[in-house]
Amino acid sequence: MSTDLAQEACDRYEIADTLHRYAFGLDHGDADSLASALTENCLFDFRPAGRKLGIDFPRLTGRQAIVDALLPLLGPLDTSHAASNMQIEISGDSAALYAYVMSQHFMPRQGSLRGSEYALLMNRYDCELVRDGQKWRFTRVMIDNAWAQGDPEILNALATHRALTTKSKPPK
């Protein structure tokens, strides 16, 4: 059985690019980039990491639900994601991706200030993808935490602050 090395190289690049589009979307609050990495019925599961970090986050199903939940949570934070150690297994038009993703989170406009509160997370990603033309998209993203530094509560702090701010505003 011969393997088309050029196609395999292209697929590997596009699969890695899926993770990079996802990370770019989170880091820049770019809904189009984030959505481009997900299938319409993608399953997003942060619960394994959340349990370890004390963050109650629901399992999400569907591209729009994922974008609508993640961007308001992470978008305002000074956030950066870096992916490494990608292992890719391709089988026809489906693939598995295993990677480490380090994410740094600071409260808005606090990332460059010395002594700022932060959360530095090293998460394990276990993902399934499907080919969509030349691009690949996630059908499942499961995230588990390998280790953390700082205070992961920073992620909850912004959500709590927003909820309280929204509730305290008088209706118009």
Order of alpha helices (4+ residues) and beta strands (2+ residues): alpha-alpha-beta-alpha-beta-alpha-beta-beta-beta-beta-alpha
